[in-house]
Amino acid sequence: MIFVSLGLVNVRRNLSRSVLAIAGMAVASLVVTSLLSLAPSRHQGAQLAERYLFGGDIVLTGLQIISGAHDLDPQTTEPSGWRLERPPQDSAGLWGELVPWLWTHGSLSPRPGARRAGDCPAWLDGILLQDVLGRLAQNPQVLSARPVTIWPVLETPGGEGAQWTPRTGAFLLGRDPDLDRANWGQSLSTLLVQGRYLVEGDSLVGLVDSRRGIRGFTFAGAGATLNLAVPRGYAGPDGQPLFDYTDLRPLALPIAGVIETVVGSEVIEGEPIPVFWGTGAVLVPQAALDDLARERGLAAAPANAVVVRARSLIGLSDLVERIRAEFPGLRVASVQELLASLNLSGAPQPLMTAMDGQQLAAMIRPRALPLDLNVAFAVIAFTIAALIVASNLLVLLTQRRREIAILRALGAKSGDVAVMVLTETVLLSAMGCVLGYWPIRLLSTFTLISNRLSLGRIVTLTLGDFGVVVGLGLCLAVLFGLLPAVAATRVTCTEALRDDD
Amino acid sequence: MTISPSLRAVNLTKTYHVNELVWAIRNLYLDIFAGDFVVLAGPSGSGKSTLLHLLAGLDRPIYGDVVLEGQRYSRLDEDGLARLRRSKMGFVYQFFNLISYLSAEDNVALPLQFAGRPLPAARRRAAELLSLVGMDQRRRHLPSQLSGGEQQRVAIARAMANEPDFLLADEPTGNLDSHRAHDIVELFARLNRDMGKTVVVVSHSDLFHRYANRVLGMLDGRLDTEQRRVGGELRPVEHRR
């Protein structure tokens, strides 16, 4: 303990050098804190394209039409009453036989006798929908919330004349073109690369993803026709809208245009190549969907989902958690989570596939590249700062050789002297880290508060980042502080105390 | 009955490299007995301080050994020597070597804290020791606020902190005027006489001779002459080379 207190005294004694060391560490801490403070909004750029596709940032749905392919093993319970069939020209080919999980896509058919296509633990009927919309409107982080229809349909894999193999995963997504334009403005025109945007008004036309083929769906462009099979809708025992996939009606859907969704880029031969996301989503006007619903037995297209647009993408995960907590009966997922789910599985799963929170968190982790770079920057910044502190102490040691020799002569052990020097290093570094952390963090906190992030989330972020900054700073300071500490232990009693002989 | 020496130098040899090889101590044998008051005298460069450092365990010989109450220094590692210095030896320097930013009391408390005594207890003991050396009124002062004689008194109190059996001093009066030097000599004598400390002092001056029971003259790293007190007077004895 005495050596720790001697280290503390030394910090005070050489104030100018201490201030220099603290300043170096504070600058490093400031840089790292800035990087970490940017981290909560790091997905903002990446997600702009993705959020358009769903018309928002978060999707709430009560429907569970079918499960993922992994739930459809005949040996397991089959709550959905579907059976899995692989198409004859499956892209996985032989590999799909040998390694089932490489199976990129499959087809689902209703089991004989099955009349219902799923269970609905919490459907969005009229009453519940109003309740959900009302409560979402009170959330300060929510910019808008609007009901949409997600209507799972089947489609033929080939063109005209091809063998009819119903394929799941495609879904009609009801959109209001005027609302979309109001919501997305300029970004809408940059996303549309070909064709028109549902200009036909209420007529039944669709927009498709230009890369849908990579997910096993039929490639289709503007002017093409998509061959779909639309299930009949009916009211369930409790009034909930259900779809009966044993009663399908063929639908030839004219494609008005395609959308392209860039979700990232990869460098090939030195050139960044955009990575597109393919989906089976077919965007159709909501009004046309209502007509289709009436034709298929429902009063109107069921609003079986709510798309929420967040006021800010900063703290989106926090908003998702809050909505999940508020509506435990509904399935709530951010668009990013949905994309992660789709990208990982590689299968054209419908939107309503049950998701596990932890699994999704693991899925989206590889996308956090900016955070990894933050760590690299943090290590570099702290390494430089720790070197400043260590070199400072090395210089000081030359002045303190006599003093250390006295301590050694009085019975201080090597370890004691090392503790004294390390205490000084750690104290200087800790002070620098703390000084550099708080100014930036306070500014960042104002940003988070203005984005209506919950207090709990702000505290978690603040303390978590504080732990990272101080922990990393101190670890590196101790590492580099070992240099002067070891040098101090090598001071011998006589070399510094010899006066005369 | 033969009295075995408390501190023994056996064939002690130490060299330095300063452009050329310098033999600081050459094959030196020395026995120091409990309660001795030994003065090491001799010209500059004769090896007095080197011998004192070797006896205190501050330095290591290139050959030979020092044995303290049966314990051989060569068998101890650096931390072992540190423990030995802390518990068995008190060392006083010509230039006091007090820690400049600690008060007189905290300087004296330092070795006590090294030995694991908590600060309050260490400070109480330090106050007692400072009182013993007549510095109780100045215990809150920094070394820079004390005179040379006062600093040396504090240094002696510090050397006494862990109640060592041996008190070794390297020119303790070398930086003091004659009046203050006399006080310090008296203090060493009192510690030897009243508290039974074994004192080994390196000194150019003959101030200590009045109280010493042995005066060893060194030359070229060897013990050259020896005087022992017999019947109140120092008398030369035949020296064994």
Interface residues (C-beta under 8 A of the other chain):
Chain A: M1 I2 V9 R13 R402 E403 I406 L407 R408 A409 L410 G411 A412 K413 S414 G415 D416 T492 C493 T494 L497 R498 D499 D500 D501
Chain B: A24 S44 G45 S46 G47 K48 S49 T50 H53 A56 L58 D59 E78 D79 A82 R83 R85 R86 S87 F91 Y93 Q94 F95 N97 I99 S100 Y101 L102 L110 P111 Q113 F114 A115 L119 R158 N162 D170 E171 G174
